[in-house]
Amino acid sequence: MNLGFILIIVIGVISFIVQWRFKNKFKQYSEMPLASGLSGKDIAQKMLADNGIPDVKIISVEGQLSDHYNPADRTVNLSPEVYHGRSVAAAAVAAHECGHAVQHARAYAWLKFRSAVVPAVNVASKLVQWTLMIGVMLLIFSGNPLVLAVGVAALALVTIFAFITLPVEFDASNRALAWLQSNRGIMQVDSEHSQAKDALWWAAMTYVVAALGSLATLVYYASMLVNRRD
């Protein structure tokens, strides 16, 4: 059996477990109120202010776990559960997204690199959707590897992007946790910081398995090109 196919299955199972674990952790910590009583919005405002960032807006966006920082319009976008929430999970997520805003303000190299390749990755993502399927069919029925080669190249770029994302996400979490630790008025109980760290660790693991899954898929399709019959 193709090694890439085996890797896809194994990582798929691991990804399911990690996603399930992360959602359970988020639900668990969403039910744990902060002793300080601050909302996600309050915490985001304070973290931005403490880091001297007055020009980033904090807005509420629809969806669950839809939280993100947009460097294009300099907005911290928080889901309703985080924006209005007064829980450990809301605090952790809000601080994490503000961690990205701090990265942007400090010209963090990995974030700059990631933002620079986004346009190319968007194009590559669209190419991957049809070039791999059509490429495999052409390779099997006509022996022509060109379209599949384009798909593999596009998938390689998407995979590289997934790995570039890892230091960005880990660094944002580290900045968030360091700030939360230094502000005892935010998390007044030691266990709250430990719980926030646990929640962000599982969130980071979802990015890790996503990157590994993309790599496994790349290995699978690349092996088709390498092992094709002339």
N, C-alpha and C positions, 0 to 999 in steps of 0.2 A: 504494500500500500504506500502511496506517495507520502513522504515525510511531511510535506506542507499540509496535506489533508489531515494527517494525524494531529499536527499542531493546532490546526483550526478547531478540531473537535475538542481537544484538551483545553485550549484557551477559552473556547466557547463555554465549556462547563464552569471553568474558573470564573469567567466574567459573570455568569449567572449568579454564582455564589456571592461574589463581591458586590454586585448590584443589590441583591437581596439583603445582604448584611448592611450595606450602606443605608438603604431605605429604612430598615428596622432601627438602626442607630439614630437616624434623623428623627424618626417618629418618637423614639424613646426620649431623646433629648429635647424634642419640641414640647414634651409634656412636663419638662422640669423648669419651673419658673425661676428667673434670676432673682436673687435676694435684693438686688439693686432696683428691680422693677423697671429698668430701662428697656425701650423697644429697639428693634433692629435699626430703625431710622435714627433714633437718638445716638446709638453707638456709632453708626456711620458718620454722623455729623461731628461727633467728638473726635473720632480718629482722624478725619480729614483736617479738622481745625488744629489738632495737636501736631500734625505734620505740615502745617502751613500751606494747606491746599484749599483756597477759597473759591476756586472757579470750577469745581466739579459738582454737578447737581445729583441729588439723590431722588430717584423716582420709583414708583411702584408699577410693576408690569404684571400682566396676567400670566397665569400658569403656575405649576408646582415645580420647584427646583429649577426655575427659569432665571435664577440670579446670575448676573454677569456684569463686567465692567466694559464699557464701550469707549475705546480710546479716540474714536473718530469724533464723537460729539461730547466727550468727557462727561459721561454719566455713569453713576453707579445704579444699576437696575436691580431692584429687589422684588421678589415675589411677595404677594400679600401676606403670606404666612411669616415671612422674614421681616418685611417692612413694618408690620403692625405687631409682630410677635414679641413677647417679653420672656423668651426662653433661652436656655443655653444654646440650642441649635441656632436660633435667630441671631444671637450675639456672634457666634462663631462664623456663620456665613456672611453676615454684614461686615465683620472685620476682615474676612478673607477677600471679599470683593474690593474693599477699600485698600487692601494690600496691593491690588493691581493698580489702583490709582496712585499709590505711593511709588510703585515701580515706574509708572509713566512719568511722574513728576521728577524722579531721580534719574531718568534716562537709563533704566536698567537694560543692559545689553541684550539679554535674551528676549525681553518683551519687544524691543525695537526690531530685532531680527525677525521675530514671529510676525509682527505687524507688517513688516516689509514684504513677506512672502505670501500674505493672505490672498492678494489678487490672483497670483499664479496658482495657489492651492484651490481656490474657488473654481477656476477653469479646469484644473486637473480632476477635481471631484466630479464635475459634470461629464468629463471624458470617460472616467472609470466606469460610470453607470452603463454605458453601451459598448465601449471598445473591448472590454474583457469577454463579454458574452459573444459578440459578433466575431471577435478575434479567435476564440476557441473553435467556433463553427467553421470559419474559413481555414483554420489550421488543419482541422480534421478532414474536411471534405475537399479542400484544394491544395493543402500543403503550404499555403501562403501565410507567413508569420508576421507580416508587416503590421496589421491592425492590432494583433495581440501584443506586439512589441510596443506600440504606442500606449496601449492600455497598461502594460507593465511599467512603463516609464512614468505614466501619470500616477499610478498607484505608489510608485517609489517616492514621488514627491509628497503625496498625501501621508505616507508612512513617516518620512523625515519630519514633516510638520507635526505629527503626533508625538514624536520624540522630543522635538523642540519645545512642545507645550509642557513637558514634564518639569523642567527646572523653573519655568514660569509659575506653575501651580504650586510647587513645593515652596518656592521662595515667598509667594504671596501668603501662604499659610504660616510660614515662619515669622514673617513680619507681623501678621495678625496676632499670633500667639505671644510674641514678645511684647507687643503693645498692650494686650490684655493683661499680661503678667505684671507689667509696670504700672497699670492703672487699677489699683485695688478698689476704687470706687465703682468699677464696672462689674468685676466678679469678686464679690466680697467673701466668698467661701472657696477654699482651696479645691474642693471636689469639682467646682464648676469649671475651673481651668483644665483639669484633667479630662473632664467630659468633652469640653470644646476641642481639646487636642485629639481625642479619640474620634470625634465626628469628622474633623478635617483630615485625619489620617485615612479613614475609609473613603472619604471623597477623593483623595489623591489616588487611592488604589484603583478607582474606576478609570482614571486616566492611564494608569500603568497597564491595565489589562487591555484597554482599547488600543494602546500603542502596540502591545505584543500581538493582539489579534490582527492588526493591520500588517504587521511584519510577517505573521504566519501566512496570511493570504497572499502577500507578495512572494514569499518563498514558493507557495503552491503554483502560482501562475508563471513565475520565472522558470520553475523546473520544467514546465511544459515547453517553453522555448528552448531550453538547453537540451532537453531529451527528444526534441522533435525528430521525426524521420525525414530525411531529404528525399 
